[in-house]
């Protein structure tokens, strides 16, 4: 009986070690991300994010955003130094799916019909 228990325990341990590790939502809150928009496969941006700031580089231009997490699956970006009314508009991002080092999202400007979808992949 004891040897059966030992064999069963070893079997469960081996099976458990071979399961892929799921990353928690905190994994996506900080780091460096490459973002590709669904309708623009050839262009992308690189964003470096900590808990309160996101610095994004797109086509050689850098923008700094304040980032506020509303929940584990939703955050708001607001340009740190807005230059016009659009820059002053909060940009809402909702994470819709996780897959390894990346997540899919839907995003929109507050009070606007403008919408984006894309994928962000963590590179660091």
N, C-alpha and C positions, 0 to 999 in steps of 0.2 A: 504494500500500500504506500509506504513511504517513497519507494523508488518511482512509483507511478506519479506521485505528487511532484517529485523532483524533475522528472521528464516533462510533465505538463508545464511546470514553472519555466523551465529552460525553453520550451517551445514557444510559450507566450512572450518571453523576453526577446527571442530571435525575431518573431513576427513583428513585435512592437518596434524594434530597431530598424526594420526595413521600411517602415511607413514614412512617407514624405512629411517633413516638418511644416506645419501650417504657420504662417506668419500672422501675428496679431496686428490689429489696425495701427497700433503705435509704430510699427515698422515703417509705415508710409508717411508718418508725420514729419520726419526729418530725413535729410540726405540730399543727394543729387539725382535729378530725374530728367529723363528725355521724354518730351511730350510730342506726340504725333496726333494731329487732328484727323478725324474720320474723312473729311472731304478734301484734305490737302496732304496726301500721302508723301509728297516729295519734300515738304518743308517740316521743320520741327524746331522746338525750342529746348533750351537747357535751363532748368531751374535748380537753384541751391536753396534749400529750405531748412530753417531751424524752427523752434517752437513759436516764434512770433514774426519772423521776417522771411520773405521769399524774394530772391534776386533772380530774375529771369532774363536770359539772353536770347534774342530772336533777330535773325538777320544782322548780326553785329551790334545791335542796340541793347543796352541794359536798362531794365526797369526794376525798381524796388517796390515791393508790395508789403503792406501789413497783412498778416494772416491771422484770422480768428476762427478757431474750430468751434462750430455750433454743436457737433456731435462727432462720434467716431467716423461717420460717413458723410459729413458735410462741413465745408469750410467756406469762408468769405475772404476774398482778396480785395484790398483797397489800395490804390496807388499812394505811395508815401508822399510824393511831390506832384500832385495833379496840375496839369497845364490847361485843362478845359473841362467842360461839364461832363463829358464821357469819362475822362480820367477820374472824376470825383464819384462816379457811380459804382456801388458795390458789385462785385462779380462773384456770383454764387456758384460753387462747385459741389456736385453730389456724386459720390463714388457709388457706382452701380454694380461692380463685380471685381473680385480679386482673383489673380491668377499668378502664383509664384512671385516674381519680383515686379509685377505690374498690376495696375488697376485700370478699369475703364471708368469714364466719367461722363456726365452731362453737365453743361455749364450755361449760365445766362446772366445778363445784366439785369439788375433789379428794375422792375417796371418797364421791361422791354420785350419785344418779340424775338430779339436776337438770341440764337441758341448755338451751342457747339457741342460736339461729342468727340471723344478721342481716347487715347491710351497713354498713360504715364508709366514709364519703366524706370525703376530705381537702378542707378548705375554705381552708386557708392553709399 
